[in-house]
Amino acid sequence: MVSKRVALLAGTAVLALAAACGGPAATSSGTVDEGAPVAGGRLTLSIANDPSAVDPLALVTPTDRQMAAAVYEPLVELNQDGQLVPALALSWDSPDAKTWTVRLRPAVKFSDGTPFNADAVIANFDRARASKTCSACLASLGVIAATTRTDDLTVQFDLKAPLASFPAYLNDTYSNMVSPAALAQYGNDIGKHPVGTGPFVMVRRDAQGFSFDRNPTYWDAGKPYLNGLDMRIIPDQQGAFAALQAGDVDVLTNTNDTLNSQAATDPRMRVIQVPGLGTNSISLNNSTAPFNDLRARQAVAMATDRDTLLRLSHPGATSERVDGPWPSGMPVTGAAESTQFPPYDVERAKQLVSEVGGISFTLETYNVGSFPQQAQALQSMWGQAGIKAEIQLADAVTVVADATAQRPQALLSTWSGRPDPDLNAYRYLHSNVGSPAVPNDPELDQLLDQGRTTVDPAARKEIYQKLVDRIGQVVPIVYFDGLKKSVIVNSDTVGGGTPPPDGNVRPAGLWNRSASGAR
């Protein structure tokens, strides 16, 4: 029988890595003893933008997901070791990876008093499956054939085909549960009136940010530790860092290498960095010239000095080179290395360019952060092999829309990742999903199918090793950066700030180290 033990075992690679780093998180000053949690007080987090809707079906950016974590909870949670563990669901099991029985936590209520039960789960999943705008729903939930209420605290998910990664679906954004009563009252405006089972209740929303008060009926006894939580909108990261220095915020989320380096020299701050789930990569449009020719893809791969690119992308910071869609924080696989990825070889790249009669294309990427600099570095590297690349910069919304429409010839992009290797690979590499990077390779398809239907973690790891080797042979995507996740916290005030590999701080576990302990 497939059970939640499978999901728990999948995190052992991440657990080993955390142990090797000396504890729950590598920090600027080593592992810090935060002491025992203290009740009371408030903390302030900085967030980069104002989410248009705090609705599980509209969560796209890291800021969206960080916001949602204050009021919503998924059925299955990701812990700091990368393991899938119980949240609103106590267990999940299947005899065949096709029919999944999910047993729910009893005595849980939404913050408006509505009971959390099987009917609530089905209502949320029916809403997600019917959505025409939820990109995560459209990409994932077609696998579900039916959801059935077995009893008040049991839901059966019947899938169209076996899916070993299904427990990770119960952790995705659309699995954050919304009160059915609130959905009936607010409909599509639920994002302005979020009601979940989470540790806090939203009490203020304005142009400056959000305020949350402790949910007095929260099911996890003793949590949240804080009386309240504030989130302040500061779009400029350097401005957010200045606010942290001034004591106006306590937690800086979704940081970058430059800020981490600055914080490492300040005794008032602590950098918490953990292995991540996502990657940066260069997708090559296999459906059109020049990349419908394998030699062109190999030439680009051979002309890409990935180690130099990482040093430019993460100056003065540690980084992780990856050969496939899985960094070291990924359960089951860890950062699988390819034995087949084309080596850095400018002279051989030049020969391939000559063989195909020249290579020129447009590289699209985000006009934000270090992406323009990365694109310029790639343009220079490729130029040494006679490859001509024109850079096209765009905002994130445009980049996503262009990628969905398969417009870019080449795309330098980022993927935040999901806690199962299938969810990082299938949607980008299988021939039936219509991704621009898909090479329509039967061997790649076969391995992807095996990986998502095989339950045993050891067998899955072996399959995904073969998959990353095959990626190196057909080069649909040039992977290079295994993204680490980091936050910067006020050393004096913040306890419990270590995020799981998805990078989102869990508000229920935060405490104010300087609080009096009074409610």
TATAZI-V355390 format. One record per residue. N is the residue number from 1. RES is the residue in one letter. SS is DSSP state (h for helix, s for strand, l for the rest). Layout:
n=[N | N]
res=[RES | RES]
ss=[SS | SS]
This chain:
n=[1 | 2 | 3 | 4 | 5 | 6 | 7 | 8 | 9 | 10 | 11 | 12 | 13 | 14 | 15 | 16 | 17 | 18 | 19 | 20 | 21 | 22 | 23 | 24 | 25 | 26 | 27 | 28 | 29 | 30 | 31 | 32 | 33 | 34 | 35 | 36 | 37 | 38 | 39 | 40 | 41 | 42 | 43 | 44 | 45 | 46 | 47 | 48 | 49 | 50 | 51 | 52 | 53 | 54 | 55 | 56 | 57 | 58 | 59 | 60 | 61 | 62 | 63 | 64 | 65 | 66 | 67 | 68 | 69 | 70 | 71 | 72 | 73 | 74 | 75 | 76 | 77 | 78 | 79 | 80 | 81 | 82 | 83 | 84 | 85 | 86 | 87 | 88 | 89 | 90 | 91 | 92 | 93 | 94 | 95 | 96 | 97 | 98 | 99 | 100 | 101 | 102 | 103 | 104 | 105 | 106 | 107 | 108 | 109 | 110 | 111 | 112 | 113 | 114 | 115 | 116 | 117 | 118 | 119 | 120 | 121 | 122 | 123 | 124 | 125 | 126 | 127 | 128 | 129 | 130 | 131 | 132 | 133 | 134 | 135 | 136 | 137 | 138 | 139 | 140 | 141 | 142 | 143 | 144 | 145 | 146 | 147 | 148 | 149 | 150 | 151 | 152 | 153 | 154 | 155 | 156 | 157 | 158 | 159 | 160 | 161 | 162 | 163 | 164 | 165 | 166 | 167 | 168 | 169 | 170 | 171 | 172 | 173 | 174 | 175 | 176 | 177 | 178 | 179 | 180 | 181 | 182 | 183 | 184 | 185 | 186 | 187 | 188 | 189 | 190 | 191 | 192 | 193 | 194 | 195 | 196 | 197 | 198 | 199 | 200 | 201 | 202 | 203 | 204 | 205 | 206 | 207 | 208 | 209 | 210 | 211 | 212 | 213 | 214 | 215 | 216 | 217 | 218 | 219 | 220 | 221 | 222 | 223 | 224 | 225 | 226 | 227 | 228 | 229 | 230 | 231 | 232 | 233 | 234 | 235 | 236 | 237 | 238 | 239 | 240 | 241 | 242 | 243 | 244 | 245 | 246 | 247 | 248 | 249 | 250 | 251 | 252 | 253 | 254 | 255 | 256 | 257 | 258 | 259 | 260 | 261 | 262 | 263 | 264 | 265 | 266 | 267 | 268 | 269 | 270 | 271 | 272 | 273 | 274 | 275 | 276 | 277 | 278 | 279 | 280 | 281 | 282 | 283 | 284 | 285 | 286 | 287 | 288 | 289 | 290 | 291 | 292 | 293 | 294 | 295 | 296 | 297 | 298 | 299 | 300 | 301 | 302 | 303 | 304 | 305 | 306 | 307 | 308 | 309 | 310 | 311 | 312 | 313 | 314 | 315 | 316 | 317 | 318 | 319 | 320 | 321 | 322 | 323 | 324 | 325 | 326 | 327 | 328 | 329 | 330 | 331 | 332 | 333 | 334 | 335 | 336 | 337 | 338 | 339 | 340 | 341 | 342 | 343 | 344 | 345 | 346 | 347 | 348 | 349 | 350 | 351 | 352 | 353 | 354 | 355 | 356 | 357 | 358 | 359 | 360 | 361 | 362 | 363 | 364 | 365 | 366 | 367 | 368 | 369 | 370 | 371 | 372 | 373 | 374 | 375 | 376 | 377 | 378 | 379 | 380 | 381 | 382 | 383 | 384 | 385 | 386 | 387 | 388 | 389 | 390 | 391 | 392 | 393 | 394 | 395 | 396 | 397 | 398 | 399 | 400 | 401 | 402 | 403 | 404 | 405 | 406 | 407 | 408 | 409 | 410 | 411 | 412 | 413 | 414 | 415 | 416 | 417 | 418 | 419 | 420 | 421 | 422 | 423 | 424 | 425 | 426 | 427 | 428 | 429 | 430 | 431 | 432 | 433 | 434 | 435 | 436 | 437 | 438 | 439 | 440 | 441 | 442 | 443 | 444 | 445 | 446 | 447 | 448 | 449 | 450 | 451 | 452 | 453 | 454 | 455 | 456 | 457 | 458 | 459 | 460 | 461 | 462 | 463 | 464 | 465 | 466 | 467 | 468 | 469 | 470 | 471 | 472 | 473 | 474 | 475 | 476 | 477 | 478 | 479 | 480 | 481 | 482 | 483 | 484 | 485 | 486 | 487 | 488 | 489 | 490 | 491 | 492 | 493 | 494 | 495 | 496 | 497 | 498 | 499 | 500 | 501 | 502 | 503 | 504 | 505 | 506 | 507 | 508 | 509 | 510 | 511 | 512 | 513 | 514 | 515 | 516 | 517 | 518 | 519]
res=[M | V | S | K | R | V | A | L | L | A | G | T | A | V | L | A | L | A | A | A | C | G | G | P | A | A | T | S | S | G | T | V | D | E | G | A | P | V | A | G | G | R | L | T | L | S | I | A | N | D | P | S | A | V | D | P | L | A | L | V | T | P | T | D | R | Q | M | A | A | A | V | Y | E | P | L | V | E | L | N | Q | D | G | Q | L | V | P | A | L | A | L | S | W | D | S | P | D | A | K | T | W | T | V | R | L | R | P | A | V | K | F | S | D | G | T | P | F | N | A | D | A | V | I | A | N | F | D | R | A | R | A | S | K | T | C | S | A | C | L | A | S | L | G | V | I | A | A | T | T | R | T | D | D | L | T | V | Q | F | D | L | K | A | P | L | A | S | F | P | A | Y | L | N | D | T | Y | S | N | M | V | S | P | A | A | L | A | Q | Y | G | N | D | I | G | K | H | P | V | G | T | G | P | F | V | M | V | R | R | D | A | Q | G | F | S | F | D | R | N | P | T | Y | W | D | A | G | K | P | Y | L | N | G | L | D | M | R | I | I | P | D | Q | Q | G | A | F | A | A | L | Q | A | G | D | V | D | V | L | T | N | T | N | D | T | L | N | S | Q | A | A | T | D | P | R | M | R | V | I | Q | V | P | G | L | G | T | N | S | I | S | L | N | N | S | T | A | P | F | N | D | L | R | A | R | Q | A | V | A | M | A | T | D | R | D | T | L | L | R | L | S | H | P | G | A | T | S | E | R | V | D | G | P | W | P | S | G | M | P | V | T | G | A | A | E | S | T | Q | F | P | P | Y | D | V | E | R | A | K | Q | L | V | S | E | V | G | G | I | S | F | T | L | E | T | Y | N | V | G | S | F | P | Q | Q | A | Q | A | L | Q | S | M | W | G | Q | A | G | I | K | A | E | I | Q | L | A | D | A | V | T | V | V | A | D | A | T | A | Q | R | P | Q | A | L | L | S | T | W | S | G | R | P | D | P | D | L | N | A | Y | R | Y | L | H | S | N | V | G | S | P | A | V | P | N | D | P | E | L | D | Q | L | L | D | Q | G | R | T | T | V | D | P | A | A | R | K | E | I | Y | Q | K | L | V | D | R | I | G | Q | V | V | P | I | V | Y | F | D | G | L | K | K | S | V | I | V | N | S | D | T | V | G | G | G | T | P | P | P | D | G | N | V | R | P | A | G | L | W | N | R | S | A | S | G | A | R]
ss=[l | s | l | h | h | h | h | h | h | l | l | h | h | h | h | h | h | h | h | h | l | l | l | l | l | s | s | l | l | l | l | l | l | l | l | l | l | l | l | l | l | s | s | s | s | s | s | l | l | l | l | l | l | l | l | h | h | h | l | l | l | h | h | h | h | h | h | h | l | l | l | l | l | l | l | s | s | s | l | l | l | l | l | s | s | s | l | l | s | s | s | s | s | s | l | l | l | l | s | s | s | s | s | s | l | l | l | l | s | l | l | l | l | l | s | l | l | h | h | h | h | h | h | h | h | h | h | h | h | h | l | l | l | l | h | h | h | h | h | h | h | h | h | s | s | s | s | s | s | s | s | l | l | s | s | s | s | s | s | l | l | l | l | l | l | h | h | h | h | l | l | l | h | h | h | l | l | l | l | h | h | h | h | h | h | h | h | h | h | h | h | h | l | l | l | l | l | l | l | s | s | s | s | s | s | s | l | l | s | s | s | s | s | s | l | l | l | l | l | l | l | l | l | l | l | l | l | s | s | s | s | s | s | l | l | l | h | h | h | h | h | h | h | h | h | h | l | l | l | l | s | s | l | l | l | l | h | h | h | h | h | h | h | h | l | l | l | l | s | s | s | s | s | s | l | l | l | l | s | s | s | s | s | s | l | l | l | l | l | l | l | l | l | h | h | h | h | h | h | h | h | h | l | l | l | h | h | h | h | h | h | h | h | l | l | l | l | l | l | l | l | l | l | l | l | l | l | l | l | l | l | l | l | l | l | l | l | l | l | l | l | l | l | l | l | h | h | h | h | h | h | h | h | h | h | l | l | l | s | s | s | s | s | s | s | s | l | l | l | l | h | h | h | h | h | h | h | h | h | h | h | h | h | l | l | l | s | s | s | s | s | s | s | s | l | h | h | h | h | h | h | h | h | h | l | l | l | l | l | s | s | s | s | s | s | l | l | l | l | l | h | h | h | h | h | h | h | h | h | l | l | l | l | l | l | l | l | l | l | l | l | h | h | h | h | h | h | h | h | h | h | h | h | l | l | l | h | h | h | h | h | h | h | h | h | h | h | h | h | h | h | h | h | h | l | l | s | s | s | s | s | s | l | l | s | s | s | s | s | s | l | l | l | s | s | l | l | l | l | l | l | l | l | l | l | l | h | h | h | l | s | s | l | l | l | l | l | l | l]
